[in-house]
Amino acid sequence: MQGKKFISLIICFFLFLFLFNDNLFAQYQQKVPWQQKLVLGGNIGIQWYGDIRIDLSPEIGYKVTDQFIPGIGVSYQYYYWKQFNISTSLYGSKLFARYYIYENVFGHAEFEFLSLESKVFDVQGVHGNDNRFWLKSLFVGGGYRQPIGQSSALIIMLLYNLNDSPDSPYKNPIIRFGIVF
């Protein structure tokens, strides 16, 4: 039950920032249309070394200030382990916040809910007969943005999962590559 309260609090916080950002952040008062404050991006990953892993994770953020970008995203991951002839799909959503500390260097925090297939990821057997279970992950870390055009950039992040567990598909540290527009 505490997890639901925490998520509700996070959602309310982001809604508050989105709705009242002009009053809270006076330095960003210039009249920029809200569409120009949107930041689109995400991660696309493919691993193909006998085993297959595909990651599609689009994100949308809102530039509250030049330094602070909160946002939401969805995640879909496909795994196939050739050795065991097992395949599975993971899917879920996430909330994130990115703060640029110095030019292209940023801190990143993210809360992700992923639905995992029990027969593949429930290594401790705590989810009983459930076909799927939800895994909550809290990532913190930082990254670097490398501009590749006037309105696009490549991003690399080094993250650490604070809720690491044997059921998690992630192993610390986590390295992510992405693109933003």
Summary of the structure (lengths in Angstrom):
residues: 181
radius of gyration: 17.9
end to end distance: 36.7
largest distance: 57.3
contacts: 497
relative contact order: 0.14
helix: 19%
strand: 54%
